[in-house]
Amino acid sequence: MKKLAVVIALCAPLVAWAQGWPSARPITLIVPFTPGGNVDFAGRVIATRLQERLKQNVIVENVAGAGGIVGVQRAVQANPDGYTLLIGVDSPISIAKFVTPSAVRYDPQRDLAPIGMLNAAPMIIVGRPGLPANTFGDLVKLARSQPGKLSYGTSGVGTVLHLAMERVKTLAGIDVLHVPYKGGAPLVSDLIGNQVDLAMLVTVVTLPQVQSGKIKAFAVTTAQRVPQAPEIPTLNEFPELKGFDMVAWTGLFAPAKTPAAIVERLNAEVNEALGSPDVGGKFEGQGAIVKRFTPAEFSDFLRKEQMDYAEIARKAGIKEQ
C-alpha cells in the first residue's frame, strides 16, 4: 500500500499538468517535407482543425531534408509536453532505418508516441501509353518473356513505392529494373513520353492521367478497389498476390513520453475530425482512405508494417548506397 501511495503521489502532478494542456502557449506541428505537397496539405488541414477545437494556435513548421528524416529527428528531440507534434509518413518512420541506417539516429518505436492515422493513399501500377500490355495479366506475361528488360520508376530508393513494387516483383515472379526519380512529377512526364515502361505511384498523383488516357493503369495496391476508379482491379484479385494490401499513409505523432492524457485527447480530436467534410472529406476528395485508429491500434499497425518492410528490403537486397 505504501508503494502504491508513492506511485500515486508521483503521478498526481503529471496528471494535473496534462489536464491543464493546452495553455496559452502555441503548438508546433512539424511537417518533414517542403510546403505544397500532399503531406504538407494533410498537416495544414489537421492543424486548422486542431486550432479550432483546442482554441490554441497551431503553427505548421516545415522541416524538410533526407526524405523526412530531418523533421522526424527534430520532433523526437522535442520536449514531450504536447506542444510539439509531428506529421509522419511511412518512409522516415517505417522504412528508413532498414535502408539508410546511418542517417537515422532515432528508433521510431522507442522515440515516438503514435496518436492516430490521418489517411492512407492507395498506390497504383501504371504504364506508358505505348506498352504492349493492357491488363496486369498481360503485364506479367510481358515481363516474364523479357526478364530485366522492362523498367519501372518510383520517387526514390527506399520509398514505400519502391518497396511495394519489389514485393510485387517477388510475388509475381517478374524481373523489372528500378529507375529512381527525384519526385513524382518528372516520372509521370517520362511515363507519358514513353521514356520509362512502368511506375508505382500514389493514385492521387496519377488518376487524372489515367482517366484522360495518357497512361495505362494495371492494378491498385489496396485490398479493395478505389471508389474514384472502380474499374481498376486490385493486386489482391490475382492468385499470386492474394492478400496484397499496401498503402502510403500519413499520421500524427508526438515525442515519446508525452502524457497519455494528451495523446488520448489528440486521438479523439483527430478521429472526430476524420468524420467531418472539412477534414476527412478533403482527404477522400484527394483519393485517400480515411482510417480511424486508437493510439494502440496505430502502434500495432506500425509494428507489423516495420517488420514487413524489413523483410521486403532484405529479400530485395535494398541496401544503403
C-alpha positions in Angstrom: 0.0 0.0 0.0 2.9 2.4 0.8 4.4 1.7 -2.6 1.1 2.4 -4.3 0.7 5.6 -2.4 4.1 6.7 -3.5 3.3 6.0 -7.2 0.0 7.9 -7.0 1.8 10.8 -5.3 4.4 10.9 -8.0 1.9 10.7 -10.9 -0.6 13.3 -9.5 1.4 16.4 -10.6 1.8 14.9 -14.1 -1.9 14.2 -14.4 -2.8 17.7 -13.2 -0.4 19.2 -15.6 -1.7 17.2 -18.5 -5.3 18.2 -17.6 -4.2 21.9 -17.9 -3.0 21.3 -21.5 -3.1 23.3 -23.7 -2.3 26.6 -22.1 -1.7 29.9 -23.8 1.5 28.5 -25.5 1.2 27.7 -29.2 1.6 24.2 -30.5 4.2 23.5 -33.2 3.3 20.9 -35.9 6.4 19.7 -37.7 5.9 18.7 -41.3 9.0 16.9 -42.5 8.7 18.0 -46.1 8.6 21.2 -48.1 5.4 23.2 -48.5 2.9 22.4 -51.2 2.9 18.6 -51.3 0.3 16.0 -50.1 2.0 15.7 -46.7 2.0 19.4 -46.2 -1.6 19.6 -47.2 -2.6 17.0 -44.6 -0.6 18.8 -42.0 -2.3 22.1 -42.7 -5.8 20.6 -42.8 -5.4 18.9 -39.4 -3.6 22.0 -37.9 -6.6 24.2 -38.8 -9.0 21.7 -37.2 -6.9 21.3 -34.0 -6.6 25.1 -33.7 -10.4 25.4 -33.8 -11.0 22.6 -31.4 -8.3 23.3 -28.9 -8.7 27.1 -29.0 -5.0 27.4 -29.4 -2.6 28.5 -32.1 -1.1 25.6 -34.1 1.9 26.6 -36.1 3.0 24.4 -39.1 6.8 24.2 -39.3 8.2 22.6 -42.5 11.5 20.9 -41.6 12.5 19.1 -44.8 15.5 17.0 -45.6 16.7 13.5 -46.1 13.3 12.2 -47.2 11.7 13.3 -44.0 14.4 12.1 -41.6 15.5 15.6 -40.5 11.9 16.6 -39.5 11.4 13.4 -37.5 14.7 13.9 -35.7 13.6 17.4 -34.7 10.4 16.0 -33.3 11.9 13.2 -31.3 14.3 15.7 -29.6 11.4 18.0 -28.5 10.1 18.1 -25.0 7.2 15.6 -24.6 4.8 18.2 -23.3 2.2 18.2 -26.0 3.4 21.4 -27.6 5.4 19.7 -30.4 3.6 17.3 -32.8 4.7 15.6 -36.0 3.1 14.7 -39.3 4.7 11.4 -40.0 4.7 9.2 -43.1 5.9 5.6 -43.8 9.4 6.3 -45.4 11.2 8.0 -42.4 9.2 6.1 -39.8 8.8 2.5 -41.1 11.4 2.1 -43.8 14.5 4.4 -43.4 16.1 2.5 -40.5 16.3 -0.6 -42.8 17.6 1.1 -46.0 19.6 4.1 -44.7 20.5 3.1 -41.1 23.5 5.5 -40.9 21.2 8.5 -41.5 18.6 7.5 -38.8 19.5 8.5 -35.2 16.1 7.6 -33.7 14.1 4.5 -33.1 10.5 5.0 -34.2 9.1 2.5 -31.8 11.0 3.9 -28.8 11.1 7.6 -29.6 7.6 8.4 -30.9 4.1 8.2 -29.5 1.7 7.4 -32.3 -1.5 9.4 -32.0 -3.5 8.4 -35.0 -3.6 7.8 -38.7 -4.9 10.6 -40.8 -5.2 8.9 -44.2 -3.9 6.1 -46.4 -3.2 6.6 -50.1 -3.6 3.6 -52.4 -0.7 3.0 -54.8 -1.1 2.1 -58.4 1.0 0.3 -61.1 0.8 2.4 -64.3 2.4 2.0 -67.7 3.4 4.1 -70.6 0.8 4.5 -73.4 2.9 2.5 -75.9 3.5 -0.5 -73.7 2.1 -3.7 -75.4 0.0 -4.7 -72.3 -3.5 -3.7 -71.3 -4.1 -5.8 -68.1 -2.0 -6.8 -65.2 -2.0 -10.4 -66.6 -0.7 -9.1 -69.9 2.0 -7.2 -68.0 3.2 -10.2 -66.0 3.4 -12.3 -69.3 5.3 -9.5 -71.0 7.8 -9.1 -68.1 8.3 -12.8 -67.8 9.1 -13.0 -71.5 11.7 -10.2 -71.2 13.4 -10.7 -67.8 15.3 -7.5 -66.8 14.3 -5.6 -69.9 11.3 -3.6 -68.6 11.9 -0.6 -66.4 9.8 0.9 -63.6 10.1 4.2 -61.9 9.4 5.5 -58.3 10.1 8.7 -56.5 13.2 7.3 -54.9 15.2 4.3 -53.5 13.8 3.0 -50.2 10.4 4.7 -50.5 7.2 2.9 -49.8 6.6 2.9 -53.6 9.9 1.2 -54.2 9.2 -1.5 -51.6 5.7 -2.1 -52.8 6.9 -2.8 -56.3 9.7 -5.0 -55.1 7.1 -7.1 -53.2 5.0 -7.3 -56.5 8.1 -8.5 -58.3 8.8 -11.2 -55.8 5.2 -12.5 -55.6 4.5 -12.3 -59.4 7.9 -13.8 -60.3 8.9 -10.9 -62.6 12.2 -9.0 -63.0 11.9 -5.4 -63.9 14.6 -2.7 -63.5 14.1 0.0 -60.9 14.8 3.6 -62.0 14.6 6.1 -59.1 13.4 9.6 -59.8 13.6 12.8 -57.7 9.8 13.1 -57.3 6.6 12.0 -59.0 6.2 14.9 -61.5 9.3 14.1 -63.7 8.4 10.4 -63.5 4.9 11.0 -64.8 6.3 13.2 -67.5 8.7 10.4 -68.7 5.9 7.8 -68.5 3.7 9.9 -70.7 6.6 10.3 -73.1 7.3 6.6 -73.2 10.8 7.1 -71.6 10.1 4.5 -68.8 7.9 1.5 -69.1 6.1 1.4 -65.7 5.7 3.3 -62.5 4.5 2.7 -58.9 2.8 5.9 -57.7 0.0 7.0 -55.4 -3.4 7.3 -57.0 -3.8 10.9 -56.1 -0.9 11.8 -58.5 -1.9 9.5 -61.4 -5.6 9.0 -61.6 -6.1 12.2 -63.7 -3.6 11.0 -66.3 -5.2 7.5 -66.3 -8.7 8.8 -66.7 -7.6 11.1 -69.6 -5.9 8.1 -71.3 -2.4 9.5 -71.1 -1.1 6.4 -69.2 -2.3 2.9 -68.6 -3.5 1.6 -65.2 -2.9 -2.1 -64.3 -3.8 -2.5 -60.6 -4.0 -0.8 -57.2 -2.3 -2.0 -54.1 -5.2 -1.9 -51.7 -7.4 -4.9 -50.7 -10.5 -3.2 -52.2 -10.9 -1.2 -55.4 -10.7 2.5 -55.1 -14.1 4.4 -55.3 -12.6 7.0 -57.6 -11.7 4.4 -60.3 -13.7 1.2 -59.6 -12.8 -0.2 -63.0 -9.1 -0.7 -62.0 -8.5 -4.1 -60.4 -6.6 -4.7 -57.1 -3.5 -6.8 -56.9 -5.4 -8.8 -54.4 -7.6 -10.2 -57.2 -4.7 -12.1 -58.8 -3.9 -15.5 -57.4 -0.1 -14.9 -57.0 -0.8 -11.7 -55.0 -3.8 -12.8 -52.9 -3.9 -10.8 -49.7 -1.8 -7.9 -51.1 -2.7 -4.7 -49.2 -0.2 -1.8 -49.0 -0.8 1.9 -48.7 1.2 5.2 -48.3 -0.1 6.6 -45.0 0.1 9.9 -43.2 -0.3 10.1 -39.4 0.0 12.3 -36.3 2.7 11.7 -33.7 4.1 13.2 -30.5 7.5 12.7 -28.9 7.7 9.6 -26.7 6.7 10.1 -23.0 4.1 12.7 -24.0 1.4 12.2 -21.2 -1.2 9.6 -22.2 -4.0 12.0 -21.4 -2.7 14.4 -24.1 -2.2 11.6 -26.6 -5.8 10.3 -26.0 -7.2 13.9 -26.3 -5.5 14.4 -29.6 -6.6 11.0 -30.9 -10.2 11.8 -30.0 -9.9 15.1 -31.9 -8.3 13.5 -34.9 -10.9 10.8 -35.2 -13.8 13.2 -34.8 -12.2 15.4 -37.5 -11.9 12.5 -39.9 -15.7 12.2 -39.9 -16.1 15.7 -41.0 -16.3 17.1 -44.6 -13.7 19.7 -43.7 -11.0 17.1 -42.8 -12.0 13.6 -43.8 -13.9 14.8 -46.8 -10.9 16.7 -48.1 -8.6 13.6 -47.7 -11.2 11.4 -49.5 -11.5 14.1 -52.2 -7.8 13.6 -53.0 -8.4 9.8 -53.4 -7.1 8.8 -49.9 -8.7 6.4 -47.5 -9.7 7.7 -44.0 -8.8 5.3 -41.2 -9.7 5.8 -37.5 -7.2 4.1 -35.2 -6.8 4.3 -31.4 -3.1 5.0 -30.4 -2.7 1.3 -29.5 -4.1 0.2 -32.9 -1.9 2.6 -34.7 1.1 1.3 -32.8 0.2 -2.3 -33.7 -0.2 -1.3 -37.3 3.3 0.4 -37.3 5.0 -2.5 -35.6 3.7 -5.0 -38.1 4.5 -2.8 -41.1 8.0 -2.2 -39.9 8.6 -6.0 -39.7 7.1 -6.4 -43.2 9.3 -3.7 -44.7 12.4 -5.1 -43.1 11.7 -8.4 -44.8 10.9 -6.8 -48.2 14.1 -4.8 -48.1 16.1 -7.9 -47.1 14.7 -10.1 -49.9 15.1 -7.3 -52.5 18.7 -6.6 -51.4 17.9 -2.9 -50.9 20.9 -1.6 -49.0 22.4 1.7 -48.2 24.3 3.2 -51.1 
